[in-house]
Amino acid sequence: MARLKNDTLVVVADSEKALFLRNLTDHANPNLEVTDEDEQDNPSDREQSANRPGRMQDTGVQQRSAMEDTDWHELAKERFAKDLSDKLYKEVHSGGFERLVIVASPDVLGVLRDEMHKEVLDKLVMDIPKTLTNHPVEDIEKIVKKEMDAA
């Protein structure tokens, strides 16, 4: 069974925000303190697109089809998860944590799993596929403890 030990780093993330919390106590009575926060300004795709989608000639007479445009909003979300992975890599190399718990939306968790370096994965105690970035810290403490107890 995974335990939430003293000084465990708990990262709570979605595709636009990440909270870095440190457990100040033990598993029986977790006390998470926010030590850092990252947030990405990611406007909607419509606001980021420069032009309307391009058009191309179709095989029929006087027919044209729209070309699929790049989804800048989705690209920024994926880039945020990759940047988070890089930040965790730098943290582990500076001795920033010995144990890590990640609580992230399923999409972000998938990108993180693909992008995380071996050194970070070696410190990973548990990952929890939930979106909790807008929850109060007290609720995050209860949910993380409950998920770890169930594992």
N, C-alpha and C positions, 0 to 999 in steps of 0.2 A: 504494500500500500504506500502510495506517495504521501509525503508529509511536507507541510509548509513550515520549514525551519526558520529560525531567526536569521535575518539578513538575506533571505531569498528575494531576488528581484522578480517582480510580477509586472509584466508588460500587458496592458489592455489596449487593443488597437482595433480600428476599423480602417477603411480605405482613405480616410482623411485626417485622422487624429490618433495619437498614441499617448498613453499615460504610462509613466514609469513610476512604480510604487515599490517601496522597500518594506518587508515585514520586520517590525520592530520587536516582535514577541515570538511566540511559538505556534504550533498547529492547533492546540487546544483553544486558544483565544487569539486569533490573528489580529494584528493592528497594523494596517497598511498606511504608509505615509507617502504622499505624492512627492517625488524628488525631481521630476522633470516632466515636461509636456511638449509634444510636437504637434503642430497643426498645419495642414496644407490648405492654402486658398485655391480651391478648385471650382471655378465657375462652370455652369452647364456647358455642354458641348456647343449649343447654339451660340453662346456668348464667345466661345473660343474660336469658332470657325470663321475664316476670313471671307469666304465666298459661298455661294450656293453650290451644290454638287455639280460636277462637270457632266456633260452630255456627250454621247457618242452615236455615230450613225448606226442604225440597225439594218438588218438584211432586207426589210420591206421598204416599199416606196414611201418617202416622206416620214419615216419612222425614226425616232431617236429615243434612246434609253438613258436614264440617269445612271451615272457611275457612283458606286458606293464611296462615301467620303470617310476620311479618318475620324474616329471617335476620340477626340482629344481628351474628353472627360475621363473615359475609361483608361486611356494611356497614362494619365496623371495618377489615377488610383493605383495602377500596377507599379508605377515608378515610386510611389510613396512606400509601398510594401518593400520594394527592393532597397530603397534608401534606409528603411528601418532595419533591414537585414545587415546592411553595411555598418550602421551605427552600433548594433549589437556586437558585431565582429570587433570593432574598435574598442568597445567597452570590455569585452572579455580579454583582449590583449593588454589592456591597461590594468587588469586585475579588478575590474568594476563589479564582478559578481562571480560566485562559485556555483550558485544554483539559480535556475531560471524557470519561471512558469509563464506561458504565453496564453492570453485569453484574447481571441480575435475572431472576427466574422469568418465564416467558412471560406469565402473567396480569398481574403487576405491570408488566412492560415495556409491555404494551398500554395500561394506565391511564396510565403515565407519558408515553407518546408522545402520548396525547390531551390531557394536562393541562399539559405543559411549555410554558413561554413561549418566544417566538421567541429572546429573548436567550440562553436556556439551550441551545436547539437549535443556535444558531450556534456554540456552543463544543463541541458534541458531536462527538467524533472517531469513536466507534463504540459500538454497543450490542450486548451479547452475551446471548442468551436462555438463561441457565443459572442454576441455583440453587446458589450457592456460599457462602452465609452461614455455614454450619457447617464449612467447610473451613479448614485452617491457612493462614496468610498465604503460606507458601512454595508451597503448591499453587495458590493464587489467582494468584500471580506467573507460574507456569509455564503455567497454563491461559489467562490473558489474553494472554501473549506468543504462545502457539501459535495462538489464535484470530485475533489481529491479523496474524500471519504468513500465515495461510491466506486472509485477506481480499483 
